[in-house]
């Protein structure tokens, strides 16, 4: 999905809730940093797409 989204100006953000479900959000690249800051303020763990395969 990341390979499709990046050239179109989007970034895929994995929301890791420490369970067996996988949740992701597709965000316009220009709002990526703002979304990450909001996620951290809400206590949500986020991962880059490549990190999802390392856990």
C-alpha positions as CSV (number, residue, x, y, z in Angstrom):
1,X,0.0,0.0,0.0
2,X,2.9,2.4,0.8
3,X,4.3,1.9,-2.7
4,X,0.9,3.0,-4.2
5,X,0.2,5.9,-1.7
6,X,3.6,7.7,-1.7
7,X,3.6,8.7,-5.4
8,X,0.1,10.1,-4.9
9,X,1.0,12.3,-2.0
10,X,-0.2,10.1,0.8
11,X,1.5,8.3,3.6
12,X,0.3,5.2,5.3
13,X,0.5,5.2,9.1
14,X,0.1,2.0,11.1
15,X,-1.8,2.4,14.4
16,X,-0.5,-0.3,16.7
17,X,-2.9,-1.0,19.5
18,X,-0.8,-3.9,20.8
19,X,-3.4,-6.5,19.7
20,X,-3.9,-8.9,16.8
21,X,-5.9,-6.4,14.7
22,X,-4.1,-4.2,12.2
23,X,-5.3,-0.6,11.8
24,X,-3.9,2.0,9.4
25,X,-4.7,5.5,8.3
26,X,-4.0,7.0,4.9
27,X,-3.0,10.6,5.4
28,X,-2.0,13.4,2.9
29,X,1.7,13.8,3.2
30,X,1.4,17.5,4.1
31,X,-0.6,16.5,7.3
32,X,1.7,13.6,8.3
33,X,3.6,15.4,11.0
34,X,0.4,17.0,12.4
35,X,-1.3,13.6,12.5
36,X,1.7,12.0,14.3
37,X,1.7,14.8,16.9
38,X,-2.0,14.4,17.5
39,X,-1.6,10.6,17.8
40,X,1.1,11.0,20.4
41,X,-1.0,13.5,22.4
42,X,-3.8,10.9,22.4
43,X,-1.4,8.1,23.5
44,X,-1.7,6.2,20.2
45,X,1.4,4.2,19.1
46,X,2.2,4.7,15.5
47,X,4.6,2.9,13.3
48,X,6.1,3.5,9.8
49,X,5.0,0.8,7.3
50,X,8.4,-0.9,7.4
51,X,8.3,-1.1,11.2
52,X,5.2,-3.2,11.1
53,X,7.2,-6.1,9.8
54,X,9.9,-5.9,12.4
55,X,7.6,-6.4,15.5
